[in-house]
C-alpha cells in the first residue's frame, strides 16, 4: 500500500543534496536548475534508503526462517527418538541390579 502523503525528507538529506548539486553545478546553470538537481538527488537518496530497508527486511526474514528450520529439525529429531531415555534407564537399572546381586553372591560365598 502506498501512502497518499508525501514523505518528508530530513533537513540533513536536503542539505547533503544541495551540497552535491552545488558541487556539480556548471557555469551558466540557473538556481532553478540546481534546485531541480538537488530534488533529484533527494529522490535518489530516498530510493536508496528504501532499497536498503527492503534488503534488511529480506535478510531478517531469511535469518528468522533459518532459525525456525533449525528448531523444527531439533523437534523432529526429539520426536523420532523419544524411547532412548527409557532404554538408557532400563540399562542403568539392570546394571545396578546385576552389581548388587553379584555383591550379594560375593558376600554369601565368603
C-alpha positions as CSV (number, residue, x, y, z in Angstrom):
1,X,0.0,0.0,0.0
2,X,1.3,3.4,-0.9
3,X,0.9,6.3,1.4
4,X,-1.0,9.3,0.0
5,X,1.0,11.7,2.0
6,X,4.3,12.8,0.6
7,X,7.1,11.6,2.9
8,X,9.1,14.5,4.4
9,X,12.8,14.5,3.7
10,X,15.1,15.3,6.6
11,X,17.0,18.6,6.6
12,X,20.2,16.6,6.7
13,X,19.4,14.9,3.4
14,X,18.2,18.2,1.9
15,X,21.5,19.9,2.9
16,X,23.5,17.0,1.5
17,X,21.6,17.0,-1.7
18,X,22.0,20.8,-2.0
19,X,25.8,20.5,-1.4
20,X,26.2,17.8,-4.0
21,X,24.1,19.8,-6.5
22,X,26.2,22.9,-5.9
23,X,29.4,20.8,-6.3
24,X,28.3,19.6,-9.7
25,X,26.9,22.9,-10.8
26,X,28.2,24.0,-14.2
27,X,28.9,27.6,-15.4
28,X,25.7,29.3,-16.6
29,X,23.4,26.9,-14.7
30,X,20.5,28.7,-13.0
31,X,19.4,28.3,-9.4
32,X,16.2,26.7,-10.6
33,X,18.2,24.0,-12.4
34,X,20.4,23.5,-9.4
35,X,17.3,23.2,-7.2
36,X,15.9,20.5,-9.6
37,X,19.1,18.6,-9.5
38,X,19.0,18.7,-5.7
39,X,15.4,17.4,-5.7
40,X,16.6,14.5,-8.0
41,X,19.4,13.7,-5.6
42,X,16.9,13.7,-2.7
43,X,14.7,11.3,-4.5
44,X,17.7,9.1,-5.3
45,X,18.7,9.1,-1.6
46,X,15.2,8.2,-0.6
47,X,15.1,5.4,-3.1
48,X,18.4,4.1,-1.9
49,X,17.3,4.1,1.7
50,X,14.1,2.3,0.7
51,X,16.1,-0.4,-1.1
52,X,18.4,-0.8,1.9
53,X,15.4,-1.2,4.2
54,X,13.9,-3.8,1.8
55,X,17.3,-5.7,1.8
56,X,17.4,-5.6,5.6
57,X,13.9,-6.9,5.9
58,X,14.7,-9.8,3.4
59,X,17.8,-10.7,5.3
60,X,15.9,-10.6,8.6
61,X,13.2,-12.9,7.1
62,X,15.8,-15.3,5.9
63,X,17.5,-15.3,9.2
64,X,14.3,-16.0,11.1
65,X,13.3,-18.7,8.6
66,X,16.7,-20.4,9.1
67,X,16.3,-20.3,12.9
68,X,12.8,-21.7,12.6
69,X,14.0,-24.6,10.3
70,X,16.8,-25.4,12.8
71,X,14.3,-25.5,15.7
72,X,11.9,-27.7,13.6
73,X,14.7,-30.1,12.8
74,X,15.5,-30.4,16.5
75,X,11.8,-31.0,17.3
76,X,11.7,-33.8,14.6
77,X,14.9,-35.4,16.0
78,X,13.5,-35.5,19.5
79,X,10.1,-36.6,18.3
80,X,11.6,-39.6,16.4
81,X,13.7,-40.7,19.3
82,X,11.5,-40.5,22.4
83,X,12.4,-44.0,23.6
84,X,16.1,-43.6,24.0
85,X,15.9,-42.1,27.5
86,X,13.8,-45.0,28.9
87,X,16.1,-47.6,27.3
88,X,19.0,-46.0,28.9
89,X,17.2,-46.0,32.2
90,X,16.4,-49.7,31.9
91,X,20.0,-50.4,31.2
92,X,21.1,-48.4,34.2
93,X,18.7,-50.2,36.5
94,X,19.7,-53.6,35.1
95,X,23.3,-52.9,35.7
96,X,22.6,-51.7,39.2
97,X,20.6,-54.9,39.9
98,X,23.3,-57.1,38.5
99,X,26.0,-55.4,40.5
100,X,24.0,-55.7,43.8
101,X,23.3,-59.4,43.1
102,X,26.9,-60.1,42.4
103,X,27.9,-58.2,45.5
104,X,25.4,-60.3,47.5
105,X,26.7,-63.5,45.9
106,X,30.3,-62.5,46.8
107,X,29.2,-61.7,50.4
108,X,27.5,-65.1,50.8
109,X,30.5,-67.0,49.4
110,X,32.9,-65.6,51.9
